[in-house]
């Protein structure tokens, strides 16, 4: 209840401020929207899982991109490179449960921390910047497969759309949203922001990223894609609703939708992990 009242109080303040200082009101609203409050890591307190990886920090303009690499057993004859992209307020640790399954069958795994997450630099997260991170890492490691969870999923979809010469053959989207407009509307609804601020988000996105929010759609990004795809989504997901997965599946002829129940947004599950591996091993 206290959190609800605080959220609505912030929204009321921003609505009132938008009439007397619209630029300031939008700046604050955008900061709440784009600055993660969780998901950071410390080099001194990395989990044993992340410590076991080979670490490399790449540089993109003013940004540091933290990457982690795990190689399979030398005897593995099936080696391919998989790029792993986590979601909002998370980091590369989220792959701890899936990774052993992938290593066991011979895949090399490369994970990256998103902007303003994990050990990567920055304060702001946005999907176009995340895609720039992914592109730089992909150019170095040449992955045949990309797996993205949540916003990492829509970033993966946008990456393969924006960079048609990518080396990818398959893509796995876990609990991924389709339409950015839905994400924004949920934020607007949560704070009860007025139409003035909603329009400011629309205008800012077009000016800064040269794309209409209505066109920023995973469904559009995968429509016509030649990649083989796997979409997994929980029917009870309250963070990203199941209908987002249905949108993605409807526009992607080469994709299979796996529906789960009771796994929530994280989708951590041994059976699902085995299905992912089986899909990746298919010719």
MARDODO-629511 format. One record per residue (C-alpha): chain; x, y, z. Coordinates in nm, 4 decimals, padded with zeros to 6 digits, always signed. Example, Ala and Ser with C-alpha at 12.3 -4.5 7.8 and 13.67 -1.06 7.14 Angstrom:
 lumdren       px       py       pz
       A +01.2300 -00.4500 +00.7800
       A +01.3670 -00.1060 +00.7140
//
This chain:
 lumdren       px       py       pz
       A +00.0000 +00.0000 +00.0000
       A +00.2830 +00.2402 +00.0893
       A +00.4564 +00.1645 -00.2403
       A +00.1319 +00.2277 -00.4303
       A +00.0782 +00.5635 -00.2586
       A +00.4395 +00.6652 -00.3175
       A +00.4150 +00.5754 -00.6853
       A +00.0954 +00.7719 -00.7337
       A +00.2389 +01.0669 -00.5395
       A +00.5386 +01.0771 -00.7723
       A +00.3046 +01.0636 -01.0704
       A +00.0914 +01.3490 -00.9336
       A +00.4022 +01.5609 -00.8767
       A +00.5250 +01.4986 -01.2314
       A +00.1845 +01.5773 -01.3803
       A +00.1690 +01.9105 -01.1986
       A +00.5302 +01.9878 -01.2856
       A +00.4635 +01.9193 -01.6543
       A +00.2501 +02.2346 -01.6730
       A +00.5053 +02.4713 -01.5229
       A +00.8363 +02.3037 -01.6154
       A +00.7649 +02.0393 -01.8842
       A +01.1303 +01.9733 -01.9689
       A +01.2173 +01.9098 -01.6050
       A +00.9128 +01.6885 -01.5555
       A +01.0049 +01.4723 -01.8532
       A +01.3689 +01.4508 -01.7462
       A +01.2639 +01.3096 -01.4094
       A +01.0047 +01.0758 -01.5641
       A +01.2588 +00.9445 -01.8152
       A +01.5186 +00.8906 -01.5434
       A +01.2769 +00.6733 -01.3443
       A +01.1975 +00.4843 -01.6637
       A +01.5513 +00.4246 -01.7913
       A +01.7771 +00.4061 -01.4833
       A +01.7775 +00.0549 -01.3295
       A +01.7769 +00.0382 -00.9503
       A +01.8963 -00.3211 -00.9301
       A +02.1209 -00.5583 -01.1231
       A +02.4612 -00.4074 -01.0462
       A +02.7554 -00.6313 -00.9554
       A +03.0773 -00.5740 -00.7651
       A +03.4105 -00.7194 -00.8772
       A +03.4905 -00.7953 -00.5141
       A +03.1726 -00.9965 -00.4597
       A +03.1174 -01.1881 -00.7833
       A +02.9452 -01.5235 -00.7515
       A +03.1524 -01.8377 -00.8035
       A +02.9575 -01.8920 -01.1250
       A +03.0756 -01.5634 -01.2785
       A +03.4243 -01.6025 -01.1342
       A +03.4556 -01.9298 -01.3269
       A +03.4298 -01.7450 -01.6599
       A +03.6987 -01.5846 -01.8705
       A +03.6449 -01.2095 -01.8292
       A +03.6958 -00.9418 -02.0911
       A +03.5903 -00.5770 -02.0954
       A +03.5205 -00.4267 -02.4372
       A +03.5048 -00.0552 -02.5088
       A +03.2320 +00.1204 -02.7103
       A +03.2711 +00.4986 -02.7179
       A +03.2492 +00.5980 -02.3491
       A +03.1042 +00.2635 -02.2409
       A +03.2682 -00.0411 -02.0865
       A +03.1006 -00.3714 -02.1788
       A +03.1650 -00.6600 -01.9415
       A +03.1687 -01.0023 -02.1058
       A +03.2028 -01.3547 -01.9685
       A +03.3105 -01.6627 -02.1651
       A +03.2796 -02.0302 -02.0769
       A +03.4377 -02.2927 -02.3037
       A +03.3148 -02.6532 -02.3287
       A +03.5179 -02.9635 -02.2568
       A +03.7951 -03.0197 -02.5077
       A +03.6378 -03.3512 -02.6094
       A +03.3138 -03.1861 -02.7202
       A +03.2650 -03.2233 -03.0952
       A +02.9591 -03.0039 -03.1262
       A +03.0979 -02.6634 -03.0424
       A +02.9010 -02.3545 -03.1395
       A +02.9025 -02.0076 -02.9885
       A +02.5934 -01.8820 -02.8062
       A +02.5488 -01.5200 -02.7012
       A +02.3414 -01.4639 -02.3875
       A +02.1555 -01.1360 -02.3244
       A +01.9845 -01.0842 -01.9872
       A +01.6950 -00.8524 -01.9087
       A +01.6058 -00.5446 -01.7031
       A +01.7560 -00.5109 -01.3528
       A +01.9443 -00.8372 -01.3965
       A +02.2939 -00.9401 -01.5073
       A +02.4823 -01.2368 -01.6506
       A +02.4368 -01.4345 -01.3290
       A +02.0813 -01.5157 -01.4470
       A +02.2239 -01.7822 -01.6807
       A +02.3667 -01.9962 -01.3988
       A +02.1014 -02.2688 -01.4273
       A +02.0905 -02.2929 -01.8070
       A +02.4617 -02.2719 -01.8728
       A +02.5682 -02.6212 -01.7495
       A +02.3204 -02.7812 -01.9930
       A +02.4691 -02.5856 -02.2825
       A +02.8299 -02.6563 -02.1897
       A +02.7589 -03.0263 -02.1534
       A +02.6706 -03.0608 -02.5210
       A +02.9649 -02.8574 -02.6447
       A +02.8503 -02.4987 -02.6802
       A +03.0805 -02.2067 -02.6018
       A +02.8893 -01.9455 -02.4031
       A +02.9454 -01.5705 -02.4128
       A +02.7352 -01.3479 -02.1874
       A +02.7375 -00.9720 -02.1591
       A +02.6149 -00.7298 -01.8966
       A +02.3729 -00.4747 -02.0390
       A +02.4263 -00.0985 -02.0099
       A +02.4022 +00.0119 -01.6443
       A +02.3858 -00.3522 -01.5321
       A +02.6308 -00.6000 -01.3854
       A +02.9873 -00.4756 -01.4323
       A +02.9132 -00.2755 -01.7483
       A +02.9295 +00.1015 -01.7225
       A +02.6615 +00.3663 -01.7447
       A +02.3508 +00.4819 -01.5631
       A +02.0948 +00.4628 -01.8434
       A +01.9524 +00.1545 -02.0130
       A +01.7822 +00.1654 -02.3497
       A +01.7362 -00.1075 -02.6105
       A +01.9215 +00.0654 -02.8995
       A +02.2287 +00.1074 -02.6777
       A +02.1991 -00.2549 -02.5638
       A +02.1880 -00.3603 -02.9292
       A +02.5090 -00.1650 -02.9905
       A +02.6667 -00.3609 -02.7054
       A +02.5400 -00.6892 -02.8531
       A +02.6677 -00.5980 -03.1997
       A +03.0201 -00.5294 -03.0739
       A +03.0322 -00.8553 -02.8770
       A +02.8880 -01.0483 -03.1733
       A +03.1498 -00.9063 -03.4088
       A +03.4206 -01.0378 -03.1786
       A +03.2763 -01.3827 -03.1026
       A +03.0632 -01.4556 -03.4146
       A +02.7797 -01.6431 -03.2374
       A +02.5532 -01.8738 -03.4356
       A +02.2853 -01.8536 -03.1656
       A +02.1513 -01.5788 -02.9403
       A +01.9367 -01.6310 -02.6319
       A +01.7633 -01.3333 -02.4736
       A +01.5518 -01.3089 -02.1601
       A +01.2878 -01.0370 -02.1117
       A +01.4222 -00.7062 -02.2492
       A +01.7282 -00.9013 -02.3587
       A +01.4861 -01.0860 -02.5852
       A +01.3529 -00.7805 -02.7606
       A +01.7105 -00.6510 -02.7841
       A +01.8093 -00.9772 -02.9560
       A +01.5166 -00.9442 -03.1965
       A +01.6088 -00.5821 -03.2727
       A +01.9749 -00.6778 -03.3214
       A +01.9002 -00.9365 -03.5909
       A +01.6638 -00.6870 -03.7557
       A +01.9107 -00.3976 -03.7581
       A +02.2136 -00.6060 -03.8545
       A +02.1036 -00.8379 -04.1380
       A +02.4600 -00.9585 -04.1986
       A +02.4726 -01.1190 -03.8543
       A +02.6135 -01.4735 -03.8247
       A +02.3059 -01.6033 -03.6400
       A +02.1237 -01.9219 -03.7327
       A +01.8901 -01.9549 -03.4345
       A +01.7347 -01.7301 -03.1703
       A +01.5670 -01.8139 -02.8383
       A +01.3407 -01.5572 -02.6703
       A +01.2481 -01.6215 -02.3062
       A +00.9707 -01.4175 -02.1436
       A +01.0291 -01.1442 -02.4000
       A +00.7978 -00.8494 -02.4661
       A +00.6950 -00.7665 -02.8200
       A +00.5690 -00.4089 -02.8300
       A +00.7609 -00.1278 -02.6651
       A +00.4371 +00.0698 -02.6661
       A +00.2987 -00.1785 -02.4114
       A +00.6019 -00.1284 -02.1846
       A +00.5592 +00.2471 -02.2009
       A +00.1823 +00.2326 -02.1447
       A +00.2354 +00.0167 -01.8368
       A +00.4802 +00.2724 -01.6991
       A +00.2444 +00.5588 -01.7773
       A -00.0409 +00.3698 -01.6099
       A +00.1658 +00.2813 -01.3034
       A +00.2415 +00.6482 -01.2337
       A -00.0891 +00.7784 -01.3782
       A +00.1055 +01.0208 -01.5954
       A -00.0877 +01.2624 -01.8118
       A -00.1071 +01.2769 -02.1890
       A +00.1444 +01.5622 -02.1966
       A +00.4183 +01.3417 -02.0533
       A +00.3122 +01.0446 -02.2637
       A +00.3553 +01.2557 -02.5760
       A +00.6938 +01.3741 -02.4499
       A +00.8115 +01.0115 -02.4450
       A +00.6847 +00.9643 -02.8002
       A +00.8606 +01.2786 -02.9243
       A +01.1859 +01.2012 -02.7428
       A +01.2059 +00.8478 -02.8801
       A +01.1553 +00.9660 -03.2360
       A +01.4084 +01.2478 -03.2028
       A +01.6790 +01.0472 -03.0289
       A +01.6431 +00.7021 -03.1858
       A +01.4709 +00.7866 -03.5165
       A +01.1937 +00.5373 -03.4593
       A +00.8252 +00.5683 -03.3761
       A +00.7315 +00.3872 -03.0553
       A +00.4499 +00.2125 -03.2437
       A +00.7093 +00.0692 -03.4841
       A +00.9371 -00.0556 -03.2073
       A +00.7859 -00.4004 -03.2091
       A +00.9447 -00.7408 -03.1698
       A +00.6637 -00.8821 -03.3808
       A +00.7766 -00.6593 -03.6668
       A +01.1445 -00.7299 -03.6042
       A +01.1004 -01.1084 -03.6432
       A +00.8409 -01.0963 -03.9186
       A +01.0081 -01.2407 -04.2242
       A +01.3123 -01.3539 -04.0267
       A +01.4816 -01.6631 -04.1676
       A +01.6208 -01.7607 -03.8281
       A +01.4898 -02.0718 -03.6601
       A +01.3303 -01.9594 -03.3378
       A +01.2116 -02.0790 -03.0014
       A +00.9820 -01.8637 -02.7880
       A +00.9149 -01.9683 -02.4286
       A +00.6692 -01.7843 -02.2076
       A +00.4743 -01.8595 -01.8909
       A +00.0991 -01.8194 -01.9116
       A +00.0937 -01.6673 -01.5611
       A +00.3779 -01.4214 -01.6213
       A +00.2734 -01.0956 -01.4519
       A +00.5812 -00.8973 -01.5629
       A +00.5475 -00.9563 -01.9377
       A +00.2048 -01.0896 -02.0293
       A +00.1686 -01.4121 -02.2266
       A -00.0021 -01.2335 -02.5166
       A +00.3327 -01.0697 -02.5970
       A +00.4718 -01.4156 -02.6808
       A +00.1688 -01.4834 -02.8976
       A +00.2403 -01.1637 -03.0917
       A +00.6000 -01.2716 -03.1496
       A +00.4943 -01.6198 -03.2589
       A +00.2286 -01.4898 -03.4972
       A +00.4840 -01.2928 -03.6967
       A +00.7651 -01.5489 -03.7043
       A +00.6991 -01.8440 -03.9326
       A +01.0148 -02.0340 -03.8342
       A +00.9512 -02.0170 -03.4592
       A +00.7948 -02.2554 -03.2095
       A +00.6122 -02.1286 -02.9014
       A +00.6517 -02.3233 -02.5767
       A +00.3922 -02.2323 -02.3135
       A +00.4666 -02.3033 -01.9479
       A +00.2610 -02.2696 -01.6311
       A +00.3816 -02.1702 -01.2865
       A +00.7373 -02.0727 -01.3795
       A +00.6745 -01.6999 -01.3691
       A +00.8874 -01.4487 -01.5544
       A +01.2236 -01.6082 -01.4708
       A +01.1467 -01.9367 -01.6526
       A +01.4045 -02.1283 -01.4496
       A +01.3167 -02.4943 -01.5046
       A +01.5089 -02.8127 -01.5796
       A +01.2544 -02.9462 -01.8277
       A +01.2476 -02.6190 -02.0186
       A +01.6285 -02.6075 -02.0212
       A +01.6340 -02.9527 -02.1793
       A +01.3851 -02.8404 -02.4450
       A +01.6045 -02.5414 -02.5243
       A +01.9086 -02.7663 -02.5649
       A +01.7120 -03.0062 -02.7869
       A +01.6072 -02.7162 -03.0113
       A +01.9636 -02.5889 -03.0357
       A +02.0922 -02.9328 -03.1353
       A +01.8424 -02.9698 -03.4187
       A +01.9859 -02.9474 -03.7690
//
